[in-house]
């Protein structure tokens, strides 16, 4: 089974000739390759990420629907790890707050991976 997780692009930059970005998954940030979506995404956009690659751009409403679906799926034993990411991402979307490091109320650096 393939699983793509939505995340919010917080930063776009190049690294070794590749378009890269930092993507926030409900407070957990990861470096992601943006090569497949480089011409369509900027900081603040949502993308679907699979194994470290952003494979498509989605709007905030689609990201919200996906997080809700992941939250429901997390009730299956083997997918329980998704619940925290889905809940945190929904919380950020519902509160309308930005989870970037400069945002008021953003998580401390210790809380990020």
C-alpha positions as CSV (number, residue, x, y, z in Angstrom):
1,X,0.0,0.0,0.0
2,X,1.3,3.5,-0.9
3,X,0.5,6.3,1.5
4,X,0.9,10.0,0.8
5,X,0.6,12.4,3.7
6,X,-0.3,16.1,3.3
7,X,2.0,18.7,4.7
8,X,2.4,22.4,4.5
9,X,5.5,23.8,2.7
10,X,7.1,26.2,5.1
11,X,10.3,26.9,3.1
12,X,11.4,26.4,-0.6
13,X,15.1,26.3,-1.5
14,X,17.6,24.5,-3.8
15,X,20.1,21.9,-2.7
16,X,22.6,20.3,-5.0
17,X,20.7,21.4,-8.0
18,X,17.3,20.0,-6.8
19,X,14.3,22.0,-5.7
20,X,13.8,21.2,-2.0
21,X,11.6,22.4,0.8
22,X,10.8,22.1,4.4
23,X,7.4,20.6,5.0
24,X,5.4,20.7,8.2
25,X,3.3,17.6,9.1
26,X,1.4,18.9,12.2
27,X,4.5,20.2,13.9
28,X,7.0,17.5,12.6
29,X,9.1,19.0,9.9
30,X,11.0,17.1,7.2
31,X,13.1,18.0,4.2
32,X,11.2,17.1,1.0
33,X,12.2,17.0,-2.6
34,X,9.9,19.3,-4.6
35,X,11.2,18.3,-8.1
36,X,7.8,16.9,-9.2
37,X,5.9,20.1,-8.1
38,X,8.6,22.8,-8.3
39,X,6.7,25.0,-10.8
40,X,3.5,24.9,-8.8
41,X,4.3,25.3,-5.1
42,X,5.5,28.1,-2.8
43,X,5.8,28.4,0.9
44,X,2.3,28.2,2.5
45,X,1.0,25.6,-0.1
46,X,0.0,22.1,0.8
47,X,1.5,19.0,-0.9
48,X,1.1,15.3,-0.7
49,X,4.4,13.6,0.2
50,X,5.3,10.0,-0.4
51,X,8.7,8.7,0.7
52,X,10.3,12.1,0.8
53,X,8.9,13.4,-2.5
54,X,6.1,15.9,-2.9
55,X,4.0,14.2,-5.6
56,X,1.1,16.7,-5.9
57,X,-0.1,20.1,-4.7
58,X,-3.4,20.2,-2.9
59,X,-5.5,23.0,-1.4
60,X,-6.1,23.4,2.3
61,X,-9.6,21.8,2.1
62,X,-8.2,18.7,0.5
63,X,-5.4,18.5,3.1
64,X,-8.1,18.8,5.8
65,X,-10.2,15.9,4.3
66,X,-7.1,13.8,4.0
67,X,-6.1,14.4,7.7
68,X,-9.6,13.4,8.7
69,X,-9.4,10.2,6.7
70,X,-6.0,9.4,8.2
71,X,-7.5,10.0,11.6
72,X,-10.2,7.5,10.9
73,X,-7.7,5.0,9.4
74,X,-5.5,5.4,12.5
75,X,-8.2,3.4,14.5
76,X,-6.9,0.3,12.7
77,X,-4.1,-1.2,14.8
78,X,-1.4,-1.2,12.2
79,X,-2.0,2.5,11.3
80,X,-2.2,3.8,14.9
81,X,1.0,5.9,14.4
82,X,-0.9,8.2,12.0
83,X,-3.4,9.4,14.7
84,X,-1.0,12.0,16.3
85,X,0.1,13.5,13.0
86,X,-3.5,13.7,11.8
87,X,-4.8,15.2,15.0
88,X,-2.0,17.8,15.3
89,X,-2.5,18.8,11.6
90,X,-6.2,19.2,12.0
91,X,-5.7,21.2,15.2
92,X,-3.4,23.6,13.3
93,X,-5.8,23.9,10.4
94,X,-8.8,24.4,12.7
95,X,-7.1,27.1,14.7
96,X,-5.9,28.9,11.7
97,X,-2.5,29.4,13.2
98,X,0.8,29.0,11.4
99,X,3.1,26.4,12.9
100,X,6.2,28.1,11.5
101,X,9.0,28.8,14.0
102,X,8.3,32.5,13.9
103,X,4.6,32.1,14.6
104,X,3.2,32.9,18.0
105,X,2.5,29.7,19.8
106,X,4.7,27.6,17.5
107,X,6.2,24.5,19.0
108,X,9.6,24.7,20.6
109,X,12.6,23.4,18.6
110,X,12.8,20.4,20.9
111,X,9.4,19.4,19.7
112,X,10.5,19.2,16.1
113,X,12.3,16.4,14.3
